[in-house]
Structures are given as C-alpha cells and as structure tokens.
Amino acid sequence: MKITTLALAATVLGSLALGAGAASAAPMGPNGMQVAPSGVTQVRMDRSERMMMKKRMMRKQMMKRRMMKKRMMMNRGM
C-alpha cells in the first residue's frame, strides 16, 4: 500500500516538475517537453466575415424558434 502511494506521489511530482500538468493543453513532444503550435496563426476578422457569422447565427436561431413554435402547436391538440 505504501509503495503504490509513494510511486503515485513520485509520478505526480515528476510530471509537475517537467511542467506537464493535467491542465496544460499544449501538445507533448517525444522528450516530454511541451511544443508550441507552429502551424496555427490567428488573424483578425473583418466586417464582412463578422456580418456573415451574425447572419448565420440569426438564421439558426430563427429556425430553432420556428421548430419550437411548430412543436408547441402540435402539442396543443392533445
């Protein structure tokens, strides 16, 4: 019992010492070090893209509202 607890504590401390905690989302390399994502670059969204996203979201919301309304009308007959 003591041996397994000691081994578990050693592995937890070892992983924390390397900086690879459970909360880190960076991918691990083969040697245990974290690697920064190199292929992903963030770009700023322009006005037209933002409007397209907004329209898409509004359309989705409208369809959902319509579906819920139809469902309420169907349940009214019972």
C-alpha positions in Angstrom: 0.0 0.0 0.0 2.8 2.4 1.0 4.8 1.5 -2.1 1.9 2.3 -4.5 1.2 5.6 -2.8 4.9 6.5 -2.9 5.1 5.6 -6.6 2.0 7.7 -7.4 3.3 10.7 -5.5 6.7 10.4 -7.3 5.0 10.3 -10.7 2.8 13.3 -9.9 5.8 15.3 -8.6 7.8 14.3 -11.6 5.1 15.5 -14.1 4.7 18.8 -12.2 8.5 19.3 -12.3 8.5 18.9 -16.1 5.7 21.4 -16.4 3.3 19.0 -17.9 0.3 19.4 -15.6 -3.1 17.9 -16.3 -4.5 21.4 -17.1 -2.0 22.2 -19.9 -3.4 21.9 -23.4 -0.2 22.2 -25.3 0.9 19.0 -27.2 3.7 17.0 -25.7 6.8 16.2 -27.7 8.7 12.9 -27.7 11.1 14.0 -25.0 8.4 15.2 -22.6 8.7 18.9 -23.3 5.8 21.0 -24.5 5.8 22.2 -28.0 4.2 25.5 -29.2 1.7 25.1 -32.1 3.5 26.4 -35.1 1.0 25.8 -38.0 -1.8 27.9 -36.4 -1.8 31.7 -36.9 -4.6 33.9 -35.6 -5.9 36.6 -38.0 -8.3 39.4 -37.4 -11.9 39.0 -38.7 -13.1 41.8 -41.0 -16.5 43.4 -41.0 -18.0 41.2 -43.8 -16.9 37.9 -42.1 -18.4 39.1 -38.8 -21.7 40.0 -40.6 -21.8 36.6 -42.3 -21.4 34.9 -38.9 -24.0 37.1 -37.3 -26.5 36.4 -40.1 -25.8 32.6 -39.9 -26.4 32.7 -36.2 -29.6 34.7 -36.5 -30.9 32.3 -39.2 -30.1 29.3 -37.0 -31.9 31.0 -34.1 -34.9 31.7 -36.3 -35.1 28.1 -37.5 -34.9 26.9 -33.9 -37.7 29.3 -32.8 -39.9 28.1 -35.8 -39.3 24.5 -34.9 -40.2 25.1 -31.2 -43.4 27.0 -32.2 -44.4 24.2 -34.5 -43.9 21.7 -31.7 -46.0 23.8 -29.3 -48.8 23.9 -31.9 -48.7 20.2 -32.3 -49.0 19.6 -28.5 -51.9 21.9 -28.2 -54.4 19.4 -29.8 -53.9 16.8 -27.0 
